[in-house]
Amino acid sequence: MTEKCTLTNPLFLFRFINDESKVSYTFIAADTSLHTDRYNRFTITETLTPTLTASQVNLPLPGFYHYEIYEQTSPTNLNYTLSTGIVEYGKVKVIGTASTTTAYDNQTKINIIYNG
């Protein structure tokens, strides 16, 4: 992705768009790559109360999202239309947390067999 950047030390603005609701979520994530000439690595934390300028986001709906990554110089801008430009796009699947089902079984277990 860095090979597509026009800025020397870009900051990256992420935009996730939910495929069903079409709601978009933007946040800034830090590039944690050791070697940016081959790949870019980001650690993104999903939380209920995110700090959108610190690699955190709240994606309330599980399912598929389109993502877009923009380069910019601002560490606080969350408006993708004010960024320098798009450098990557793709698709991601967000998996929700598994819900636990509580089953109540307080009945006595007696087997009654009728013959004839």
C-alpha positions as CSV (number, residue, x, y, z in Angstrom):
1,M,0.0,0.0,0.0
2,T,2.8,2.4,0.8
3,E,4.0,2.1,-2.8
4,K,0.7,3.9,-3.9
5,C,1.3,6.8,-1.5
6,T,2.3,10.2,-2.7
7,L,3.1,11.6,0.8
8,T,6.5,10.9,2.4
9,N,5.2,9.9,5.9
10,P,1.5,9.4,5.4
11,L,-1.1,8.8,8.1
12,F,-3.9,6.4,7.2
13,L,-7.6,7.1,7.4
14,F,-9.8,4.0,7.2
15,R,-13.4,4.0,6.1
16,F,-15.6,0.9,6.6
17,I,-19.0,0.9,4.8
18,N,-21.5,-1.8,5.9
19,D,-22.8,-3.6,2.9
20,E,-26.4,-3.8,4.3
21,S,-26.9,-0.6,6.1
22,K,-24.6,1.5,4.0
23,V,-23.4,3.3,7.2
24,S,-19.7,4.3,7.1
25,Y,-17.3,4.3,10.0
26,T,-14.0,6.2,9.8
27,F,-11.0,6.1,12.0
28,I,-7.2,6.7,11.9
29,A,-5.0,3.7,12.3
30,A,-1.2,3.6,12.9
31,D,1.0,1.7,10.5
32,T,2.9,-0.8,12.7
33,S,4.9,-2.4,9.9
34,L,8.5,-3.0,10.3
35,H,9.2,-3.0,6.6
36,T,6.8,-0.9,4.6
37,D,8.3,-1.7,1.3
38,R,6.6,-5.1,1.2
39,Y,3.4,-4.7,3.2
40,N,1.6,-2.5,5.7
41,R,0.4,-3.8,9.1
42,F,-2.3,-2.3,11.2
43,T,-3.7,-3.4,14.6
44,I,-7.3,-2.2,14.8
45,T,-9.2,-2.6,18.1
46,E,-13.0,-2.8,18.0
47,T,-14.6,-1.3,21.2
48,L,-17.9,0.2,22.2
49,T,-16.3,3.6,23.0
50,P,-13.5,4.1,20.5
51,T,-10.9,6.8,20.2
52,L,-11.2,7.3,16.5
53,T,-7.7,8.7,16.2
54,A,-6.0,5.8,18.0
55,S,-6.7,2.7,15.8
56,Q,-10.1,2.1,17.4
57,V,-13.5,1.7,15.9
58,N,-17.0,0.5,16.8
59,L,-18.6,-1.7,14.1
60,P,-22.0,-2.6,15.6
61,L,-23.2,-4.9,12.9
62,P,-21.5,-8.2,12.0
63,G,-21.2,-9.0,8.3
64,F,-19.4,-7.7,5.3
65,Y,-18.0,-4.2,4.9
66,H,-16.2,-2.5,2.0
67,Y,-13.1,-0.7,3.2
68,E,-11.2,2.2,1.8
69,I,-7.8,3.5,3.1
70,Y,-6.8,7.1,2.5
71,E,-3.4,8.8,3.0
72,Q,-3.3,12.1,4.7
73,T,-1.0,14.4,6.8
74,S,-3.6,15.2,9.5
75,P,-3.5,13.1,12.7
76,T,-7.1,14.2,13.5
77,N,-9.1,14.5,10.2
78,L,-11.9,11.9,10.0
79,N,-13.4,13.3,6.7
80,Y,-12.2,11.1,3.9
81,T,-13.1,13.8,1.3
82,L,-10.4,16.1,2.9
83,S,-7.6,13.4,2.6
84,T,-4.9,13.4,0.0
85,G,-6.4,10.4,-1.8
86,I,-7.3,6.7,-1.7
87,V,-4.5,4.2,-1.6
88,E,-6.3,0.9,-1.0
89,Y,-9.7,-0.7,-1.0
90,G,-11.2,-4.1,-0.5
91,K,-13.7,-6.1,1.5
92,V,-13.7,-7.4,5.1
93,K,-15.9,-9.6,7.2
94,V,-16.7,-8.7,10.7
95,I,-17.6,-11.6,12.9
96,G,-19.9,-10.8,15.9
97,T,-19.4,-12.3,19.3
98,A,-21.1,-15.7,19.8
99,S,-24.1,-15.5,22.0
100,T,-24.8,-18.1,24.6
101,T,-28.2,-19.7,24.9
102,T,-29.4,-20.6,28.3
103,A,-31.5,-23.7,28.4
104,Y,-33.6,-24.5,31.4
105,D,-34.3,-28.2,32.1
106,N,-36.0,-28.5,35.5
107,Q,-38.3,-31.4,34.6
108,T,-37.9,-34.8,36.1
109,K,-36.6,-37.3,33.7
110,I,-38.8,-40.3,33.9
111,N,-39.3,-42.6,31.0
112,I,-42.7,-44.2,30.9
113,I,-43.0,-47.3,28.6
114,Y,-46.4,-48.6,27.6
115,N,-46.6,-52.2,26.4
116,G,-49.6,-52.8,24.3
